[in-house]
Amino acid sequence: MQTFLVVDDEPDILESIERLFRNEYRVLTACTLDEARNLLAKNEIHVVMTDQRMPRQSGIEFLADLRVTHPDIVRVLLTGYSSVENVVEAINEGHVYRYIAKPWNPSELKLFVAQAFEYYAARKERETLVEQLRQANARLAEQNEQLSAANRELLLHDRIKNVFMEVVSHELNTPIAVILGYEFLLRRELMSTPNVIISKAITGIEASANRLKRISDRIFKMLSTEATNITLDLEKIRSTELIEMVRKQVAPFIEKRGQEVVFEVAPSLEEVKVDSEKMTDVLVNLVMNAIKFSRDGQAISVKFTPASDAAHFQIVVKDHGIGISEEDITQVFAPFFSTFQSQYHSSGEFEFGKRGIGLGLSVSKRFVEMHGGFITVKSSPDHGAEFRITLPRSPQAYDSARPIAEAHPQAS
């Protein structure tokens, strides 16, 4: 219950105030300041009201001391003096919350004391909120520090990963060059005395060495997308020229699988502004994926189409193959990801269902983002896959330090 301490050297006043407030508060009374201090030491008191004219020490001086010893208590002064200059000064200095003059109107006194208790409650609530905010800020600071530490660790791991891949790629390229060199010499020596078995073995050596070289080249290409000095060579190019570069690279694989790639270009997109080399890589990666995960004889479509706003256009690569599982689709653009079902992994260039080392889509995503665009995928098992590239019609020069302007979903 809220506790109200009244201090006055006139017992009649104490009795009248106690009768006035006893139904609303727990009322304690003291005729001397020593009695008041004793009650303060033994009770939790919320509001103290004291007469200004007390023996040996004024009410203002008592309340000034109280501000130091019990700062949470709301301090109220009773005064019968006509001059209130000292009282106003005490209020301005913060020793006293408010004052009330004698004689008082009971209704006004009740309202006055109620306001004092409301002030106490509001101040305590504010202190509670401030403490909660302080604790929340402390937790946030701790979480930020943990996040910063995690980010530093991720950056370190990323740096280690890049260094590792650089070393591996370099170490792969040296023996690959030696193997291909010896293969060339052996093949030249065997031209005069051909041997079917040896010739077949040399062909296998050449194929395996070239496969290793392609893997190494892909790793280097992925590393190049993370370089700080990477630039875009933007140029206006006819869409048919871009399509022809893609067609030449995928034609041998399309022929071996008995498939067909159908290219369509909207009239408004006869010319596009892109880095032709990087965009060719993007489209070749997507079409080769479609080749591998479509069955023999199936068709693949590549459409250049306007976007929903005039500032962008889209390239849609769609197949009717085996699709992507719900588990895999969220990770398809992650470096080195091919599938969570590792038992199904089997490398190949174009054969049905063959999976590479998981760099093609990661590189494609990065090249698209460098143009200021984004790439999404829609797929479900046995219903094919649709990769949709959204690009600005007027891309700006790429700055490798800038963040991607807007986040877009990769899969849906």
C-alpha positions in Angstrom: 0.0 0.0 0.0 1.2 3.5 -0.7 2.7 5.2 2.4 2.3 8.8 3.3 4.5 10.4 6.1 3.3 13.7 7.5 5.6 15.7 9.8 4.3 18.6 11.9 4.9 19.8 15.5 1.1 20.4 15.9 -0.7 17.2 16.9 -4.1 18.5 15.8 -2.9 19.0 12.2 -1.4 15.5 12.2 -4.7 14.1 13.4 -6.8 15.9 10.8 -4.5 14.9 8.0 -4.5 11.3 9.1 -8.3 11.2 9.2 -8.5 12.8 5.7 -6.2 10.2 4.1 -6.4 7.0 6.1 -8.9 5.4 3.7 -6.6 6.0 0.7 -3.1 5.6 2.0 -1.1 4.2 4.9 -0.6 7.3 6.9 2.4 7.7 9.3 2.8 10.9 11.5 5.7 12.4 13.3 5.8 15.5 15.6 9.6 15.9 15.4 12.2 15.4 12.6 13.9 12.8 14.7 10.7 10.8 14.8 10.4 11.2 11.1 13.9 9.9 10.5 13.2 6.9 12.6 10.0 6.1 10.6 12.0 6.6 7.3 14.6 4.1 8.5 11.9 1.4 9.3 9.4 1.9 6.5 9.2 2.2 2.7 7.7 5.6 2.3 6.6 7.2 -1.0 5.5 10.8 -0.2 6.7 13.0 2.7 4.9 16.2 3.7 6.5 18.4 6.3 5.8 21.7 7.9 8.3 24.4 7.0 8.5 25.7 10.7 10.0 22.9 12.7 12.2 23.1 15.8 16.0 23.1 15.3 15.8 22.6 11.5 13.5 24.0 8.8 11.3 21.8 6.7 13.3 22.9 3.5 16.5 21.8 5.2 15.0 18.5 6.2 13.7 17.8 2.7 17.1 18.8 1.3 18.7 16.1 3.5 16.0 13.7 2.4 16.8 14.3 -1.2 20.3 12.9 -0.5 19.4 10.0 1.8 16.1 9.0 0.1 16.1 10.4 -3.5 13.1 8.4 -4.6 10.7 9.9 -2.1 8.4 12.8 -3.3 9.0 15.7 -1.0 6.1 18.2 -0.2 6.3 21.3 2.0 3.6 22.8 4.2 4.1 26.5 4.9 2.1 29.2 6.7 4.4 32.1 5.7 3.1 34.8 3.4 6.5 35.0 1.6 7.3 32.0 -0.5 10.6 33.1 -2.0 12.6 30.5 -0.1 10.1 27.9 -1.0 10.3 28.7 -4.7 14.1 28.6 -4.5 13.9 25.2 -2.9 11.6 24.0 -5.6 13.9 25.3 -8.3 16.9 23.5 -6.7 15.0 20.3 -6.6 14.7 19.9 -2.8 10.9 20.1 -2.9 8.4 18.7 -5.4 5.7 21.2 -4.5 4.3 23.2 -1.6 0.9 23.9 -0.1 0.0 26.9 2.0 -1.8 26.8 5.3 -4.7 26.8 5.8 -5.7 24.4 3.0 -8.9 23.3 1.4 -9.4 19.6 2.1 -10.4 18.9 -1.5 -7.4 20.7 -2.9 -5.1 18.9 -0.4 -6.5 15.5 -1.5 -6.0 16.4 -5.2 -2.5 17.7 -4.4 -1.4 14.6 -2.5 -2.9 12.3 -5.2 -0.8 14.1 -7.8 2.3 13.6 -5.7 1.7 9.8 -5.6 1.0 9.8 -9.3 4.3 11.6 -9.8 6.1 9.0 -7.7 4.5 6.2 -9.7 5.3 7.8 -13.1 8.9 8.4 -12.0 9.4 4.8 -10.9 7.8 3.6 -14.1 10.2 5.8 -16.1 13.2 4.5 -14.0 12.0 0.9 -14.7 11.8 1.6 -18.4 15.2 3.3 -18.5 16.7 0.3 -16.7 15.0 -2.1 -19.2 16.3 0.0 -22.0 19.8 0.0 -20.5 19.7 -3.8 -20.2 18.3 -4.1 -23.7 21.1 -1.9 -25.0 23.7 -4.0 -23.1 22.2 -7.2 -24.6 22.3 -5.6 -28.1 25.8 -4.5 -27.6 26.8 -8.0 -26.6 24.9 -9.5 -29.6 26.6 -7.0 -31.9 30.0 -7.9 -30.5 29.1 -11.6 -31.1 28.0 -10.8 -34.6 31.1 -8.8 -35.3 33.2 -11.7 -34.0 31.3 -14.1 -36.2 31.7 -11.8 -39.2 35.4 -11.6 -38.6 35.6 -15.4 -38.4 33.6 -15.7 -41.6 35.9 -13.2 -43.4 38.9 -15.2 -42.2 37.3 -18.5 -43.4 36.4 -16.9 -46.7 40.0 -15.6 -47.1 41.4 -19.1 -46.2 38.9 -20.6 -48.7 40.1 -18.3 -51.5 43.7 -18.9 -50.8 43.1 -22.6 -50.7 41.4 -22.5 -54.1 44.1 -20.4 -55.6 46.8 -22.8 -54.4 44.8 -25.8 -55.5 44.1 -24.3 -59.0 47.7 -23.3 -59.4 48.9 -26.7 -58.3 46.5 -28.4 -60.7 47.5 -26.3 -63.7 51.2 -27.3 -63.4 50.8 -31.1 -63.6 48.0 -30.7 -66.2 50.3 -28.7 -68.5 53.0 -31.4 -68.1 50.5 -34.3 -68.8 49.2 -32.6 -71.9 52.7 -31.9 -73.1 53.7 -35.5 -72.7 50.5 -36.6 -74.3 51.3 -34.4 -77.4 54.8 -35.9 -77.6 53.6 -39.5 -77.3 50.9 -39.0 -79.9 53.4 -37.6 -82.3 55.8 -40.5 -81.8 53.0 -43.0 -82.3 52.0 -41.5 -85.7 54.7 -43.6 -87.5 53.8 -46.9 -85.6 50.2 -46.7 -84.5 49.0 -48.9 -81.7 45.3 -49.1 -80.9 45.6 -49.9 -77.2 48.2 -47.2 -76.6 46.3 -44.7 -78.7 43.2 -45.3 -76.7 45.1 -44.9 -73.4 46.6 -41.6 -74.7 43.1 -40.4 -75.6 41.9 -41.2 -72.1 44.9 -39.3 -70.6 44.1 -36.3 -72.8 40.4 -36.3 -71.9 41.1 -36.6 -68.2 43.7 -33.8 -68.3 41.3 -31.5 -70.2 38.6 -32.2 -67.6 41.0 -31.2 -64.8 41.9 -28.1 -66.8 38.2 -27.2 -67.1 37.7 -27.6 -63.4 40.7 -25.4 -62.6 39.5 -22.8 -65.1 36.1 -22.7 -63.4 37.7 -22.2 -60.0 39.7 -19.3 -61.3 36.6 -17.8 -62.9 34.8 -17.9 -59.6 37.7 -16.4 -57.8 37.8 -13.6 -60.4 34.2 -12.6 -59.6 35.3 -11.8 -56.0 38.3 -9.7 -57.1 38.3 -6.0 -56.1 39.5 -4.8 -59.5 36.9 -6.6 -61.6 35.2 -4.5 -64.3 32.4 -4.8 -66.8 33.1 -4.3 -70.5 29.7 -3.0 -71.4 28.7 -2.7 -75.1 25.6 -2.6 -77.2 25.3 -5.9 -79.0 22.6 -7.4 -81.1 20.8 -10.2 -79.3 21.2 -12.5 -82.3 25.0 -12.1 -81.9 24.9 -13.0 -78.3 22.6 -16.0 -79.1 25.0 -17.2 -81.8 28.0 -17.2 -79.4 25.9 -19.3 -77.0 24.6 -21.6 -79.8 28.2 -22.4 -81.0 29.3 -23.4 -77.5 26.3 -25.7 -76.7 25.7 -27.1 -80.2 28.0 -30.2 -79.9 26.2 -31.2 -76.7 22.7 -30.6 -78.0 23.5 -32.7 -81.0 24.8 -35.6 -78.9 21.7 -35.6 -76.7 19.3 -35.1 -79.6 17.9 -32.0 -78.0 16.8 -28.6 -79.3 17.3 -25.1 -78.0 14.8 -22.6 -79.2 15.8 -18.9 -79.0 13.2 -16.2 -79.1 13.8 -12.4 -79.0 11.1 -9.8 -78.5 11.2 -7.0 -81.1 12.1 -4.4 -78.5 15.2 -6.4 -77.5 17.0 -6.7 -80.8 19.9 -4.9 -79.1 21.0 -5.1 -75.5 23.8 -3.5 -73.5 25.8 -6.1 -71.6 29.3 -7.4 -71.1 29.0 -10.0 -73.9 31.7 -12.3 -72.6 30.2 -12.5 -69.1 26.6 -12.8 -70.3 27.6 -15.5 -72.7 29.1 -17.4 -69.8 25.9 -17.0 -67.9 23.7 -18.3 -70.7 26.0 -21.2 -71.5 26.0 -22.2 -67.9 22.2 -22.1 -67.7 21.7 -23.9 -71.0 24.3 -26.6 -70.2 22.4 -27.2 -66.9 19.2 -27.6 -68.9 20.9 -30.0 -71.2 22.2 -32.2 -68.4 18.9 -32.3 -66.5 16.6 -32.8 -69.5 16.0 -36.1 -71.2 17.2 -37.0 -74.7 15.1 -35.3 -77.3 13.6 -32.7 -75.1 13.4 -29.0 -76.0 15.0 -26.1 -74.1 13.8 -22.5 -74.6 15.7 -19.2 -74.2 13.5 -16.1 -74.4 14.5 -12.4 -74.4 11.4 -10.7 -73.1 10.5 -7.2 -71.7 10.1 -7.0 -67.9 7.1 -5.5 -66.0 8.8 -2.1 -66.0 10.4 -0.3 -68.9 13.8 0.0 -67.2 14.5 -3.8 -67.3 14.4 -6.8 -69.5 14.5 -10.5 -68.8 16.1 -13.6 -70.2 14.3 -16.8 -69.3 15.9 -20.3 -69.7 13.3 -23.0 -69.3 13.5 -26.8 -69.6 11.1 -29.7 -69.1 13.5 -32.0 -67.4 13.8 -33.7 -64.0 13.6 -30.4 -62.0 15.2 -29.5 -58.7 14.2 -30.9 -55.3 12.7 -28.6 -52.6 15.7 -29.3 -50.4 18.2 -28.3 -53.1 16.6 -25.3 -54.7 17.5 -22.9 -51.8 21.2 -23.6 -52.3 21.5 -23.9 -56.1 23.5 -20.6 -56.4 25.9 -21.4 -53.5 29.5 -22.1 -54.6 30.4 -25.8 -54.9 26.8 -26.9 -54.3 25.4 -29.5 -56.6 23.0 -31.5 -54.4 22.5 -32.5 -50.8 22.2 -36.1 -52.1 26.0 -36.7 -52.5 25.5 -40.3 -53.5 24.0 -39.1 -56.8 27.0 -36.9 -57.7 28.7 -37.9 -60.9 30.7 -35.4 -63.0 30.0 -35.0 -66.6 29.9 -32.3 -69.4 26.5 -33.0 -70.9 25.3 -36.5 -70.0 21.9 -36.9 -68.5 21.8 -36.2 -64.7 25.5 -35.5 -64.4 26.6 -32.9 -61.8 29.6 -30.7 -61.9 31.5 -29.2 -59.0 28.8 -26.6 -58.4 30.4 -23.4 -59.7 28.4 -22.6 -62.8 25.3 -21.1 -61.2 27.4 -19.3 -58.5 29.4 -17.6 -61.2 26.3 -16.8 -63.2 24.6 -15.2 -60.3 27.6 -13.0 -59.6 27.9 -11.9 -63.3 24.2 -11.0 -63.3 24.5 -9.0 -60.1 27.5 -7.2 -61.6 25.2 -5.9 -64.3 22.8 -4.6 -61.5 20.4 -7.4 -62.1 19.3 -10.6 -60.3 18.4 -14.2 -61.1 15.6 -16.4 -59.7 14.7 -20.0 -60.2 11.3 -21.8 -60.1 11.3 -25.6 -60.2 9.7 -28.8 -58.8 10.7 -32.4 -59.2 9.8 -33.9 -62.7 8.4 -30.5 -63.9 11.5 -28.9 -65.2 13.2 -25.7 -64.1 12.9 -22.0 -65.1 15.8 -19.6 -64.5 14.8 -16.0 -65.0 17.4 -13.2 -65.3 16.3 -9.6 -64.8 18.7 -7.0 -66.2 18.6 -3.2 -66.4 18.4 -1.9 -70.0 21.1 0.7 -69.1 23.5 -0.9 -66.7 26.1 1.3 -65.0 29.8 0.7 -64.7 30.4 -1.9 -62.1 31.9 -1.0 -58.7 33.0 -4.1 -56.9 32.8 -2.3 -53.5 29.1 -1.3 -53.9 26.4 -3.5 -52.3 23.6 -5.0 -54.2 20.9 -2.3 -54.4 18.0 -4.5 -53.6 17.5 -8.0 -52.3 15.6 -10.4 -54.5 14.5 -14.0 -53.9 16.7 -16.6 -55.6 14.2 -19.4 -55.6 10.5 -19.7 -55.4 
